[in-house]
Amino acid sequence: MYKNLSNLKAVQNSWQGKVRDIYDLGDSLLIVTSDRISAFDVVFPTPIPDKGKILTGISVHFFKATKDMVPNHFISDLVSDLPAEFAPYAEYLQGRCMLVRKTRVIPFECIVRGYITGSAWSEYKKNGTVGGMLLPDDMKESQRFPKPLFTPSTKADSGHDENISYREMLHRMDEWLAVKIRDYSLILYEYAHERLWGENIILADTKLEFGTIGNEVLLIDEVLTPDSSRFWDRDSYQIGETPLSFDKQYLRDYLDRLGWNKTPPAPELPEEVVQQTRAKYIQIYQTITKDLTCKW
């Protein structure tokens, strides 16, 4: 099905990302989220069934919920709104596609961290900093910051992204635009953190992307998914420990135990890891969207 879809003659320009396949429709794009999964910037040969539908469903939920706070590129997730050429692929596209406005992508990833974990914890242990910002010398793993930190990274077409300081970001782009995407990112994080806290989920950190149409700045790509965010179980949260997660961290932990060198080719994933990863994605989807009727 994927191969046939990618060869649609009606689509003049299309390209494949790690997880998403994108089709240029002129003033708009069709984003199709596959079941591929990546970790440490490497795509794995083993798909996670229904993952594309889960990520799309969460993104659509938050695009709709936050559109009055931060403008975004979302148009529709209905297959019936697509050009007629896509009709033969409706069964595959249903639930995993978004029609969006085409923007000029800002080549930075906007990361907001509410807690010290992951690469932030590694940087802190080495330098006493996070995103180049000096922090108190008594912080513990998973501890909450007094206020969320904005720690951007470069957006690499291939290979690894580069974490940079906000000051460095200001040197590399228009200051007005840098301030705008920083402020939008913090607004979205604080909204989602409060929203999920009431569901016993902690949003530890998240990664956002933005684009422009003229002078308009828009949230794009995906938003607050298990691929772009770190979700923790609030009931198991303790400072000094890594909490139970509902995201890709389970897969990363498995790969660390496996001893894989984090370079291609990626290993096949065992069925148990596939099913456990899928279950965590479904759980966070149902918690966020309240959709308990999905037949996945």
Beta strands, then each sheet from edge to edge (+ up, - down):
strand 1: 13-16
strand 2: 20-24
strand 3: 28-33
strand 4: 38-39
strand 5: 42-43
strand 6: 74-76
strand 7: 97-101
strand 8: 104-105
strand 9: 108-115
strand 10: 129-130
strand 11: 133-134
strand 12: 144-150
strand 13: 153-154
strand 14: 201-213
strand 15: 216-220
strand 16: 229-233
sheet 1: 1+ 2- 3+ 7- 6+
sheet 2: 4+ 5-
sheet 3: 8+ 14- 9+ 12-
sheet 4: 8+ 14- 15+
sheet 5: 8+ 14- 16+
sheet 6: 8+ 14- 9+ 13-
sheet 7: 10+ 11-
end
